[in-house]
Amino acid sequence: MKITKPRLALIGGILCISIFPILVKLRLAPGLISAFYRMFFAVILLLPYVLLSKNFKMPTLRFTLLAALCGVLFSSDVAVWNIAIQDSSATQASLLTNLSPLWVGIGSFFFLNTKPATNFWIGTAVSLFGMVTLVGFGFFMELNFDQAFLFAVLSGILYSIYLLVSKNVLSHVDVLSFMTISLLASSIYLGILCYSLNQPFTGFSDMGWFVLVLQAVICQLCAWLSISYATQHMRATRVSLSLLSQAVITSILAWLFLEEQITLQMVFGGIILLFGIRITFYDKTISLKKVFSK
């Protein structure tokens, strides 16, 4: 598999976003306000750069509105995912959120000209099997269908819609301009939502503020500038499925920094998951008839 710039950007973005669940687990700020500051600090850092360097190019009204919609979709995804992971377990929330490749594949099939290839569906099935193996079949069968469950599923759906819409926008708008508009929309939307719900905007510890800034710089700016660039040059289905590897990296980080246990089953599940992702990058179409006829 040839390592191209979009693929390198995708790998870098996945590494940056993988620390996010670890930071959320610290519970140093409420989930909703944490999502707001992730977007707000990111746009404060990005906006002066794009204006001073004159890298911001105002798109047409249609694509400006679509970029703003992407901001609302993505910030909603982050907000409900934060709440889901704090109200249940990171394992359950991550599993359900990572069903997004399935929604992206279905959405691409119905709404995009580029239909998912056979390798995508095979890779998706293998990766989802790996994800279930990673968290345990017993755990998967005993999911608690409460508010946290619904929010985690909603997070995956919102994220898949975001990927499909952003793929369309990024074919006409450069990455920096897209990120600037979407982050502005995210900040305004979440700011109004947090204010209306009486969320605390202050009163956090020094460590809490540091984590909020870290989320903005690493998990938002670095991660999503890289992933947006990858989305611009790769299939949305392939990007969404590749992001499943985040769960494997997050498990390793949780073992290193939160002393969470990694079992042999988790290792085996992670290998299956990564193998499924590799299938989607295989250039030649896999024929199921040939596989089962041998």
MARGU-885712 format. One record per residue: residue number from 1; residue in three letters; x, y, z of N, C-alpha, C in turn. Coordinates in steps of 0.001 Angstrom, whole numbers. Layout:
N
R     n   res    n_east   n_north      n_up   ca_east   ca_north     ca_up    c_east   c_north      c_up
R   NUM   ala         X         Y         Z         X          Y         Z         X         Y         Z
...
END
This chain:
294
R     n   res    n_east   n_north      n_up   ca_east   ca_north     ca_up    c_east   c_north      c_up
R     1   met       847     -1194         0         0          0         0       878      1239         0
R     2   lys       724      2102     -1000      1533       3303     -1126      1113      4334       -91
R     3   ile      2107      4879       645      1828       5899      1645      1848      7263       976
R     4   thr       676      7852       784       549       9156       149       337     10227      1220
R     5   lys       376     11497       804       161      12591      1749     -1204     12510      2441
R     6   pro     -2306     12243      1710     -3603      12113      2392     -3619     10983      3419
R     7   arg     -2953      9875      3105     -2920       8761      4051     -2076      9102      5274
R     8   leu      -959      9816      5064      -142      10266      6190      -926     11244      7069
R     9   ala     -1687     12127      6420     -2511      13077      7164     -3565     12346      7981
R    10   leu     -4159     11310      7388     -5175      10527      8093     -4581      9828      9307
R    11   ile     -3390      9249      9137     -2720       8577     10258     -2423      9573     11378
R    12   gly     -1899     10749     10996     -1596      11779     11991     -2845     12249     12714
R    13   gly     -3937     12438     11962     -5190      12866     12569     -5744     11839     13546
R    14   ile     -5642     10565     13176     -6119       9493     14053     -5320      9464     15355
R    15   leu     -4001      9636     15256     -3154       9657     16455     -3538     10819     17376
R    16   cys     -3806     11984     16773     -4166      13158     17578     -5516     12994     18261
R    17   ile     -6489     12436     17559     -7835      12321     18111     -7954     11179     19120
R    18   ser     -6977     10261     19098     -7048       9092     19976     -6888      9447     21452
R    19   ile     -6296     10607     21741     -6124      10981     23153     -7396     11595     23732
R    20   phe     -8358     11937     22853     -9555      12631     23324    -10341     11843     24375
R    21   pro    -10636     10536     24150    -11370       9792     25182    -10636      9751     26526
R    22   ile     -9306      9758     26495     -8544       9769     27737     -8794     11065     28493
R    23   leu     -8806     12183     27775     -9048      13482     28402    -10473     13592     28923
R    24   val    -11424     13030     28193    -12827      13067     28624    -13014     12268     29904
R    25   lys    -12299     11152     30010    -12411      10297     31194    -11966     10999     32470
R    26   leu    -11159     12031     32343    -10694      12766     33527    -11830     13538     34199
R    27   arg    -12896     13835     33441    -14097      14513     33961    -13750     15813     34682
R    28   leu    -12904     16616     34073    -12507      17891     34669    -13452     19030     34288
R    29   ala    -14379     18749     33377    -15396      19724     32963    -16608     18961     32448
R    30   pro    -17819     19543     32568    -19019      18881     32025    -18876     18628     30535
R    31   gly    -19530     17588     30052    -19375      17187     28661    -19746     18260     27662
R    32   leu    -20838     18982     27886    -21309      19978     26932    -20387     21185     26880
R    33   ile    -19973     21687     28038    -19091      22860     28073    -17701     22493     27562
R    34   ser    -17299     21234     27756    -16020      20761     27231    -16023     20813     25707
R    35   ala    -17161     20425     25108    -17287      20488     23647    -17226     21931     23165
R    36   phe    -17862     22847     23908    -17837      24272     23527    -16418     24815     23519
R    37   tyr    -15671     24600     24586    -14319      25158     24668    -13370     24495     23677
R    38   arg    -13633     23250     23329    -12824      22595     22295    -12934     23358     20989
R    39   met    -14145     23780     20632    -14360      24531     19397    -13923     25990     19537
R    40   phe    -14243     26600     20674    -13984      28029     20889    -12489     28334     20906
R    41   phe    -11722     27573     21680    -10278      27793     21722     -9634     27516     20363
R    42   ala    -10152     26526     19656     -9603      26177     18343     -9786     27320     17347
R    43   val    -10970     27934     17337    -11219      29011     16373    -10457     30269     16761
R    44   ile    -10257     30504     18058     -9465      31649     18503     -8023     31528     18011
R    45   leu     -7502     30322     18012     -6131      30088     17548     -6037     30109     16022
R    46   leu     -7061     29604     15345     -7015      29484     13885     -7324     30795     13177
R    47   leu     -8284     31549     13693     -8769      32743     12998     -7676     33789     12729
R    48   pro     -6855     34186     13708     -5796      35166     13416     -4825     34680     12347
R    49   tyr     -4512     33391     12353     -3570      32856     11378     -4109     32968      9954
R    50   val     -5361     32531      9736     -5899      32533      8371     -6125     33952      7868
R    51   leu     -6414     34900      8787     -6634      36282      8372     -5315     36991      8057
R    52   leu     -4317     36815      8921     -3025      37469      8721     -2268     36880      7533
R    53   ser     -2387     35580      7345     -1694      34925      6226     -2494     35001      4928
R    54   lys     -3711     35551      5024     -4611      35688      3872     -4915     34339      3212
R    55   asn     -5018     33297      4069     -5362      31961      3570     -6869     31703      3567
R    56   phe     -7625     32669      4114     -9075      32485      4152     -9698     32997      2852
R    57   lys    -10459     32128      2212    -11150      32490       976    -12645     32239      1182
R    58   met    -13414     33309      1092    -14856      33201      1315    -15517     32442       172
R    59   pro    -16116     31293       456    -16793      30529      -605    -18139     31145      -962
R    60   thr    -18821     30541     -1897    -20157      31002     -2269    -21103     30806     -1087
R    61   leu    -22252     31479     -1148    -23212      31412       -44    -23623     29974       246
R    62   arg    -23826     29202      -809    -24256      27801      -624    -23249     27010       184
R    63   phe    -21967     27102      -200    -20959      26309       486    -20574     26905      1840
R    64   thr    -20799     28202      2022    -20615      28801      3343    -21635     28227      4323
R    65   leu    -22881     28140      3869    -23943      27583      4718    -23713     26093      4991
R    66   leu    -23231     25368      3973    -22956      23936      4164    -21783     23727      5127
R    67   ala    -20756     24581      5042    -19629      24493      5970    -20089     24794      7395
R    68   ala    -20997     25784      7534    -21556      26097      8848    -22386     24922      9375
R    69   leu    -23133     24283      8472    -23907      23095      8855    -22980     21990      9342
R    70   cys    -21838     21828      8690    -20849      20839      9127    -20390     21134     10561
R    71   gly    -20213     22422     10852    -19812      22808     12201    -20852     22430     13235
R    72   val    -22119     22657     12906    -23213      22303     13823    -23291     20790     13998
R    73   leu    -23156     20057     12900    -23216      18593     12964    -22072     18030     13792
R    74   phe    -20843     18511     13526    -19687      17969     14231    -19711     18326     15710
R    75   ser    -20070     19572     16037    -20115      19968     17444    -21219     19226     18191
R    76   ser    -22324     18950     17507    -23395      18152     18119    -22910     16735     18387
R    77   asp    -22152     16191     17436    -21567      14857     17600    -20663     14820     18828
R    78   val    -19758     15787     18937    -18825      15831     20077    -19575     15996     21386
R    79   ala    -20596     16866     21390    -21344      17138     22619    -22072     15890     23132
R    80   val    -22816     15213     22250    -23571      14043     22703    -22632     12884     23028
R    81   trp    -21484     12801     22314    -20518      11753     22637    -19908     11989     24010
R    82   asn    -19588     13246     24328    -19053      13573     25659    -20024     13154     26751
R    83   ile    -21303     13491     26555    -22317      13157     27555    -22463     11638     27678
R    84   ala    -22450     10936     26530    -22604       9481     26539    -21462      8804     27295
R    85   ile    -20242      9256     27058    -19093       8598     27681    -19018      8911     29167
R    86   gln    -19531     10074     29581    -19518      10414     31006    -20679      9779     31760
R    87   asp    -21774      9485     31059    -22940       8889     31709    -22933      7365     31667
R    88   ser    -22050      6780     30851    -21961       5317     30809    -20500      4939     30910
R    89   ser    -20061      4054     30049    -18652       3682     30017    -18061      4100     28683
R    90   ala    -16771      4362     28679    -16102       4741     27434    -16187      3618     26416
R    91   thr    -16188      2376     26907    -16251       1232     26009    -17556      1208     25236
R    92   gln    -18686      1329     25953    -19989       1305     25297    -20131      2480     24340
R    93   ala    -19769      3679     24793    -19910       4871     23964    -19044      4780     22710
R    94   ser    -17812      4295     22868    -16906       4187     21727    -17409      3154     20724
R    95   leu    -17896      2030     21224    -18407        984     20348    -19552      1491     19490
R    96   leu    -20531      2138     20118    -21710       2583     19394    -21400      3752     18471
R    97   thr    -20542      4652     18904    -20151       5772     18049    -19415      5273     16813
R    98   asn    -18622      4225     16975    -17832       3704     15872    -18636      2860     14889
R    99   leu    -19957      2858     15049    -20800       2274     14008    -20963      3235     12830
R   100   ser    -20352      4412     12944    -20500       5433     11900    -20115      4961     10496
R   101   pro    -19087      4097     10311    -18788       3652      8944    -19978      2989      8254
R   102   leu    -20789      2283      9036    -21977       1645      8464    -22942      2698      7941
R   103   trp    -23162      3768      8757    -24063       4837      8332    -23487      5583      7128
R   104   val    -22152      5780      7117    -21517       6454      5984    -21688      5631      4710
R   105   gly    -21494      4318      4815    -21657       3446      3658    -23070      3483      3111
R   106   ile    -24051      3427      4016    -25458       3484      3592    -25770      4838      2963
R   107   gly    -25264      5916      3610    -25498       7262      3073    -24854      7452      1715
R   108   ser    -23629      6927      1547    -22941       7028       252    -23704      6283      -830
R   109   phe    -24254      5130      -457    -24985       4303     -1420    -26212      5040     -1957
R   110   phe    -26897      5770     -1072    -28144       6418     -1467    -27967      7850     -1988
R   111   phe    -26934      8572     -1485    -26871      10005     -1762    -25647     10465     -2539
R   112   leu    -24605      9638     -2668    -23410      10054     -3391    -23266      9280     -4691
R   113   asn    -22592      9904     -5640    -22351       9244     -6925    -21364      8090     -6774
R   114   thr    -20417      8252     -5842    -19414       7213     -5607    -19978      6172     -4642
R   115   lys    -20287      4992     -5148    -20866       3942     -4328    -19756      3146     -3631
R   116   pro    -19995      2714     -2382    -18989       1903     -1687    -18677       625     -2459
R   117   ala    -17385       305     -2563    -16966       -894     -3287    -17190     -2136     -2429
R   118   thr    -17082     -3278     -3086    -17239      -4557     -2364    -16249     -4660     -1219
R   119   asn    -15011     -4195     -1442    -13983      -4258      -399    -14386     -3468       840
R   120   phe    -15143     -2352       642    -15587      -1560      1786    -16529     -2358      2674
R   121   trp    -17511     -3025      2050    -18488      -3774      2849    -17828     -4964      3553
R   122   ile    -16895     -5627      2862    -16164      -6732      3496    -15323     -6202      4649
R   123   gly    -14606     -5106      4405    -13773      -4509      5450    -14595     -4022      6627
R   124   thr    -15772     -3466      6348    -16660      -3002      7418    -17102     -4160      8300
R   125   ala    -17516     -5264      7665    -17963      -6444      8423    -16834     -6990      9302
R   126   val    -15637     -7086      8734    -14484      -7602      9485    -14132     -6649     10625
R   127   ser    -14132     -5338     10359    -13772      -4349     11377    -14788     -4313     12519
R   128   leu    -16078     -4396     12182    -17100      -4398     13232    -17007     -5662     14081
R   129   phe    -16672     -6794     13442    -16448      -8025     14200    -15253     -7846     15144
R   130   gly    -14214     -7193     14637    -13051      -6915     15484    -13396     -5992     16634
R   131   met    -14255     -4984     16381    -14664      -4060     17434    -15442     -4784     18532
R   132   val    -16359     -5666     18112    -17133      -6437     19095    -16217     -7369     19878
R   133   thr    -15252     -7988     19205    -14275      -8846     19882    -13444     -8043     20868
R   134   leu    -13094     -6830     20482    -12281      -5954     21326    -12958     -5678     22661
R   135   val    -14258     -5395     22650    -14959      -5044     23887    -15598     -6255     24562
R   136   gly    -15713     -7374     23841    -16279      -8586     24425    -17694     -8839     23963
R   137   phe    -17972    -10068     23540    -19299     -10411     23043    -20359    -10308     24139
R   138   gly    -19986    -10693     25349    -20928     -10613     26460    -21344     -9182     26739
R   139   phe    -20364     -8268     26697    -20658      -6857     26923    -21582     -6318     25837
R   140   phe    -21313     -6722     24603    -22118      -6250     23480    -23568     -6713     23630
R   141   met    -23775     -7929     24107    -25122      -8461     24251    -25867     -7842     25422
R   142   glu    -25133     -7239     26363    -25752      -6689     27574    -25801     -5169     27567
R   143   leu    -25786     -4550     26391    -25827      -3093     26304    -27077     -2548     26993
R   144   asn    -26882     -1455     27717    -27987       -827     28428    -28631       233     27525
R   145   phe    -29869         5     27114    -30522        891     26161    -31150      2090     26878
R   146   asp    -30302      2939     27477    -30763       4121     28187    -30401      5367     27393
R   147   gln    -30436      6538     28046    -30128       7789     27361    -28706      7796     26820
R   148   ala    -27764      7261     27614    -26376       7223     27174    -26225      6384     25907
R   149   phe    -26972      5271     25847    -26958       4413     24657    -27459      5181     23436
R   150   leu    -28592      5867     23596    -29177       6613     22487    -28262      7745     22033
R   151   phe    -27621      8414     22997    -26709       9506     22652    -25486      8986     21900
R   152   ala    -24999      7805     22282    -23834       7236     21602    -24175      6858     20162
R   153   val    -25360      6274     19962    -25810       5947     18602    -26005      7232     17795
R   154   leu    -26618      8232     18429    -26845       9516     17768    -25519     10160     17360
R   155   ser    -24497     10005     18207    -23171      10543     17903    -22626      9950     16606
R   156   gly    -22751      8639     16458    -22273       7986     15248    -23031      8432     14008
R   157   ile    -24345      8622     14141    -25160       9069     13009    -24795     10494     12615
R   158   leu    -24647     11379     13619    -24272      12765     13349    -22910     12848     12666
R   159   tyr    -21987     12022     13139    -20644      12040     12571    -20644     11552     11126
R   160   ser    -21440     10535     10843    -21503      10022      9472    -22101     11055      8525
R   161   ile    -23134     11784      8991    -23719      12850      8167    -22688     13950      7941
R   162   tyr    -21938     14275      8997    -20882      15293      8883    -19866     14898      7815
R   163   leu    -19431     13649      7823    -18437      13199      6848    -18962     13304      5421
R   164   leu    -20215     12909      5219    -20791      12941      3877    -20959     14381      3368
R   165   val    -21433     15274      4253    -21620      16667      3847    -20270     17348      3639
R   166   ser    -19313     17108      4556    -18006      17759      4453    -17251     17292      3208
R   167   lys    -17463     16047      2804    -16833      15546      1580    -17277     16385       385
R   168   asn    -18555     16718       346    -19084      17545      -730    -18524     18965      -667
R   169   val    -18481     19550       533    -18000      20923       695    -16514     21028       368
R   170   leu    -15725     20052       830    -14275      20103       646    -13847     19896      -804
R   171   ser    -14778     19512     -1649    -14456      19426     -3072    -14529     20800     -3739
R   172   his    -15033     21799     -2988    -15156      23156     -3534    -14504     24217     -2642
R   173   val    -14172     23863     -1409    -13616      24826      -450    -12318     24275       114
R   174   asp    -11293     25140       270    -10030      24672       830    -10189     24364      2316
R   175   val     -9274     23562      2842     -9398      23031      4201     -9423     24136      5258
R   176   leu     -8513     25113      5181     -8435      26159      6195     -9700     27024      6221
R   177   ser    -10211     27374      5068    -11442      28169      5014    -12623     27363      5558
R   178   phe    -12672     26086      5194    -13731      25210      5693    -13681     25094      7212
R   179   met    -12485     24855      7762    -12340      24709      9205    -12706     25998      9936
R   180   thr    -12326     27141      9383    -12630      28422     10020    -14127     28649     10121
R   181   ile    -14834     28436      9020    -16291      28637      9014    -16985     27630      9929
R   182   ser    -16592     26365      9845    -17258      25329     10644    -16998     25537     12139
R   183   leu    -15783     25954     12500    -15473      26189     13913    -16212     27409     14461
R   184   leu    -16345     28458     13655    -17131      29626     14074    -18578     29226     14332
R   185   ala    -19140     28446     13413    -20521      27986     13570    -20651     27092     14804
R   186   ser    -19669     26219     15019    -19683      25322     16176    -19664     26110     17481
R   187   ser    -18785     27104     17555    -18629      27887     18776    -19896     28665     19103
R   188   ile    -20471     29315     18092    -21698      30093     18314    -22844     29182     18734
R   189   tyr    -22986     28069     18025    -24072      27118     18302    -23951     26537     19717
R   190   leu    -22755     26042     20076    -22570      25448     21403    -22595     26500     22507
R   191   gly    -22112     27716     22203    -22156      28789     23201    -23590     29123     23588
R   192   ile    -24459     29257     22580    -25879      29542     22838    -26520     28381     23596
R   193   leu    -26199     27145     23196    -26773      25961     23839    -26344     25867     25297
R   194   cys    -25044     26083     25564    -24538      26010     26938    -25165     27104     27806
R   195   tyr    -25295     28301     27264    -25885      29423     28017    -27346     29141     28347
R   196   ser    -28086     28620     27372    -29512      28341     27592    -29730     27220     28598
R   197   leu    -28744     26324     28723    -28856      25200     29664    -28109     25463     30974
R   198   asn    -27661     26724     31168    -26981      27144     32415    -25736     26320     32717
R   199   gln    -24965     26040     31693    -23707      25326     31880    -22645     26288     32432
R   200   pro    -21764     25808     33317    -20740      26689     33902    -19615     26997     32910
R   201   phe    -19387     28278     32638    -18314      28680     31721    -16989     28898     32450
R   202   thr    -17021     28972     33775    -15808      29198     34570    -15808     28261     35778
R   203   gly    -14764     28410     36619    -14700      27639     37859    -13945     26334     37753
R   204   phe    -13190     26139     36680    -12431      24901     36505    -11036     25041     37125
R   205   ser    -10440     23929     37439     -9092      23922     37986     -8082     24275     36894
R   206   asp     -6839     24555     37307     -5784      24835     36320     -5608     23654     35366
R   207   met     -5674     22445     35922     -5564      21252     35088     -6751     21153     34132
R   208   gly     -7928     21554     34625     -9122      21531     33784     -8980     22451     32580
R   209   trp     -8488     23663     32800     -8275      24606     31702     -7210     24091     30739
R   210   phe     -6154     23498     31296     -5084      22961     30455     -5622     21860     29542
R   211   val     -6462     20991     30081     -7041      19902     29292     -7966     20459     28211
R   212   leu     -8727     21498     28529     -9617      22114     27538     -8823     22707     26369
R   213   val     -7700     23369     26689     -6847      23917     25628     -6203     22792     24825
R   214   leu     -5785     21740     25518     -5165      20602     24851     -6135     19952     23875
R   215   gln     -7400     19830     24279     -8417      19282     23371     -8544     20131     22115
R   216   ala     -8504     21452     22286     -8656      22355     21143     -7470     22263     20194
R   217   val     -6250     22240     20745     -5045      22269     19912     -4795     20920     19244
R   218   ile     -4802     19849     20040     -4447      18518     19516     -5645     17808     18899
R   219   cys     -6737     17699     19678     -7877      16887     19243     -8753     17584     18211
R   220   gln     -8671     18927     18144     -9490      19633     17167     -8662     20164     16008
R   221   leu     -7748     21098     16298     -6991      21722     15205     -6092     20729     14473
R   222   cys     -5169     20107     15208     -4223      19191     14558     -4944     18001     13927
R   223   ala     -5864     17415     14703     -6548      16214     14225     -7422     16503     13014
R   224   trp     -8272     17530     13116     -9277      17699     12073     -8797     18496     10875
R   225   leu     -7712     19241     11013     -7076      19789      9815     -6511     18639      8978
R   226   ser     -5910     17669      9673     -5342      16506      8991     -6427     15633      8383
R   227   ile     -7488     15359      9158     -8560      14481      8681     -9367     15152      7572
R   228   ser     -9552     16466      7666    -10256      17186      6601     -9465     17133      5302
R   229   tyr     -8149     17257      5410     -7298      17146      4219     -7425     15745      3613
R   230   ala     -7426     14721      4482     -7571      13348      4003     -8934     13138      3359
R   231   thr     -9986     13694      3979    -11340      13572      3442    -11449     14220      2068
R   232   gln    -10701     15318      1886    -10727      16041       626    -10168     15200      -525
R   233   his     -9226     14305      -201     -8525      13559     -1243     -8830     12052     -1236
R   234   met     -9645     11590      -290     -9947      10165      -191    -11453      9956      -115
R   235   arg    -11875      8715      -263    -13297       8391      -129    -13736      8578      1322
R   236   ala    -14943      9145      1509    -15481       9347      2855    -15635      8016      3586
R   237   thr    -16020      6973      2842    -16191       5648      3456    -14872      5126      4001
R   238   arg    -13797      5315      3224    -12480       4836      3642    -11970      5596      4862
R   239   val    -12192      6903      4884    -11766       7722      6026    -12515      7298      7283
R   240   ser    -13836      7142      7175    -14644       6798      8347    -14244      5447      8921
R   241   leu    -13959      4486      8056    -13590       3161      8540    -12193      3178      9158
R   242   ser    -11295      3960      8580     -9941       4056      9125     -9946      4628     10532
R   243   leu    -10916      5497     10822    -10993       6113     12151    -11337      5098     13236
R   244   leu    -11785      3896     12829    -12024       2844     13823    -10741      2465     14563
R   245   ser     -9594      2648     13907     -8324       2303     14556     -8065      3164     15777
R   246   gln     -8808      4266     15896     -8707       5126     17078     -8969      4334     18347
R   247   ala     -9925      3392     18278    -10276       2604     19462     -9085      1783     19950
R   248   val     -8301      1249     19017     -7127        456     19380     -6082      1330     20054
R   249   ile     -5801      2485     19453     -4793       3399     20009     -5240      3927     21370
R   250   thr     -6532      4248     21487     -7062       4739     22755     -6920      3690     23853
R   251   ser     -7144      2423     23517     -6992       1343     24500     -5553      1265     25012
R   252   ile     -4601      1436     24101     -3187       1406     24497     -2857      2592     25399
R   253   leu     -3365      3785     25052     -3126       4976     25864     -3776      4846     27239
R   254   ala     -4985      4255     27269     -5670       4046     28553     -4883      3080     29435
R   255   trp     -4251      2094     28819     -3404       1147     29554     -2168      1844     30113
R   256   leu     -1595      2751     29328      -371       3436     29747      -622      4495     30817
R   257   phe     -1698      5277     30651     -1892       6447     31502     -3011      6299     32540
R   258   leu     -3975      5423     32275     -5084       5234     33218     -5067      3867     33876
R   259   glu     -4026      3076     33538     -3842       1740     34117     -5030       826     33851
R   260   glu     -5667      1000     32694     -6739         87     32303     -6121     -1183     31731
R   261   gln     -6762     -2294     31983     -6220      -3591     31593     -6428     -3869     30107
R   262   ile     -5413     -4416     29458     -5517      -4883     28076     -5386     -6398     28072
R   263   thr     -6438     -7066     27646     -6452      -8527     27635     -6028     -9059     26272
R   264   leu     -5785    -10362     26206     -5439     -11009     24942     -6584    -10884     23948
R   265   gln     -7811    -10945     24458     -8986     -10787     23597     -9001     -9411     22946
R   266   met     -8633     -8370     23707     -8595      -7013     23173     -7530     -6891     22082
R   267   val     -6388     -7526     22305     -5319      -7508     21306     -5784     -8197     20026
R   268   phe     -6426     -9362     20189     -6929     -10116     19048     -7980     -9309     18287
R   269   gly     -8887     -8672     19045     -9918      -7850     18419     -9322     -6669     17672
R   270   gly     -8295     -6050     18237     -7633      -4928     17588     -6975     -5334     16285
R   271   ile     -6372     -6524     16261     -5737      -7028     15038     -6786     -7254     13943
R   272   ile     -7936     -7847     14329     -9022      -8075     13363     -9530     -6749     12825
R   273   leu     -9714     -5775     13722    -10212      -4459     13332     -9283     -3804     12307
R   274   leu     -7990     -3805     12601     -7018      -3198     11695     -6942     -3949     10364
R   275   phe     -7112     -5266     10412     -7119      -6063      9179     -8306     -5681      8294
R   276   gly     -9457     -5438      8933    -10635      -5010      8184    -10398     -3677      7488
R   277   ile     -9725     -2754      8176     -9396      -1465      7579     -8452     -1670      6395
R   278   arg     -7498     -2579      6556     -6533      -2835      5480     -7232     -3359      4219
R   279   ile     -8298     -4133      4401     -9039      -4672      3259     -9579     -3545      2388
R   280   thr    -10049     -2451      3028    -10628      -1345      2251     -9574      -614      1427
R   281   phe     -8299      -763      1768     -7227       -115      1015     -6648     -1045       -59
R   282   tyr     -7178     -2260      -142     -6708      -3212     -1145     -7239     -2792     -2506
R   283   asp     -6350     -2594     -3468     -6728      -2020     -4761     -7608     -2944     -5603
R   284   lys     -7309     -4234     -5606     -8086      -5166     -6416     -9365     -5567     -5685
R   285   thr    -10467     -5597     -6415    -11750      -5955     -5820    -11760     -7425     -5417
R   286   ile    -12166     -7679     -4188    -12233      -9048     -3679    -13532     -9679     -4160
R   287   ser    -13431    -10824     -4799    -14623     -11536     -5283    -15014    -12612     -4277
R   288   leu    -16194    -12458     -3672    -16659     -13441     -2695    -16916    -14797     -3349
R   289   lys    -17350    -14768     -4609    -17606     -16039     -5312    -16323    -16847     -5437
R   290   lys    -15217    -16140     -5781    -13945     -16823     -5926    -13438    -17335     -4586
R   291   val    -13666    -16541     -3512    -13182     -16935     -2187    -13876    -18205     -1716
R   292   phe    -15223    -18249     -1878    -15972     -19398     -1367    -15982    -20591     -2315
R   293   ser    -15572    -20369     -3567    -15536     -21476     -4509    -14258    -22288     -4404
R   294   lys    -13254    -21719     -3709    -11978     -22428     -3553    -12061    -23489     -2467
END
